[in-house]
């Protein structure tokens, strides 16, 4: 009886598994490829069942993932390289909790000597997106990553952070961690903000007032809200000082916006704004045009006044000689 029960349970598990995942073709950047079932998708890797073994493929080695001929079920993730950022197709709609477990490690704390904000990895090599106003006027930037260890949460701080590009009008900045060695960072896919609808659930992860890993949830109030000549996503997702530069996610775990401001007036609640992902993609594709040059006086960085010569104070008058 026990063996029959185990056999039935195993058959049910196999049936459920085959109904959840379909064969996919994983194409690698070196030209090689493999075919199997994508059984798990993480920000930095895919886990593929080849039938006789299970392999883990780093995300930065993948050129594309395409659905195969088996149509028994949806593929959990279909990723495609696109410049510095990644896009995805076929991602399942998950709960906020499930999404936080999947993408939470890609959100970081960005700190300068005069303030802090949030950011997120868009590339496994350590490229981070944040707001320009988070780092404006500063060269000394540190990034704190929150990595899940075997028994506890590990805070890893990186002190050598380079400014790659920034633009004050768009309020976007691209950073690069330079002291990470061969670390592969968990990057999140950038979605299509134009596909948002009013009333659609969204959520944010960031560090409001330094309270890192804070999650807030809301809905899209307006997909295109014009403010000062720019279009923003208006949401009810709570955004506070420290959330700036953090990601706004849809329920597929895709970044659809970059949180950057809120209405802060007495009696005003639930008016929060994010830069659409389409603007972010355009900024990243044209990052050479926004390349940071510290010698450029228009870069928006503070410079200390050079020391000025000090004139000696006149001494007391000497008596005239007779």
Secondary structure, 3 states (H helix, E strand, C coil): CHHHHHHHHHHHHHHHHHHHCCEEEEEECCCCEEEEEEEEECCCEEEEECCCCEEEEEHHHEEEEEECCCCCCCCCCEEEEECCEEEEECCCCCCHHHHHHHHHHHEEEEEECCEEEEEEEEECCCEEEECHHHHCCCCCEEEEEEEECCCCEEEEEECCEEEEEEECCCCEEEEEECCCCCCCCCCCCECCHHHCCCCCEEEEEEEECCEEEEEEEEEEEEEEEEECCEEEEEECCCCCCCCCCCEEECCCCCEEEEEEEECCCCCCCCCEEEEEHHHHHHHHHCHHHHECCCCCHHHCCCCCCCCCCCCCCCCCCCCCCC
